[in-house]
Amino acid sequence: MTSSTSAPGVAPIYQPRASDDATSGSVGTNPTSIKVTLAALAAQPAPAEATTATPAATTTQHPAPTTPAVIEESSPTIGGVCNPSVDNHSVTDDGQSVKCPPTGGTSSKWVRSEPVVGTREPGSPCTAGQRGIAVAPDGKDMFCVGTDESAHWSK
């Protein structure tokens, strides 16, 4: 087998020698020549070297700290607007007991009330004529009703 030099980017041309034949196990005379062109590969840019890129560090933007709103609860005032689903009994700045009864209208108002003496079970004994309101476990107001031995808390 012989080869000749070619232009850059072109593979050498194979030209069989007369001594090559198919019976000797060497390359035969057919085909008579093979031309391989590497010009297309030579025109392509060399592949870039593989690099491992480290991703840029990311930072998380947190909102600026804020000062929580301070809700100043003011003491109720007689005739002031209240919400009976939240407010039940309270005391004014001057110590007057007040209640926020549901009115069925658009807004309820604080009204004067007897002081709350605590939570009691309905039917439990009380002192006849006792001043004040007891609150049942379900949040309902109770009054002391009856005389002497029969006085008890009732809704």
Disulfide bonds with the S-S distance in Angstrom:
Cys82-Cys100 1.96
Cys126-Cys144 1.89
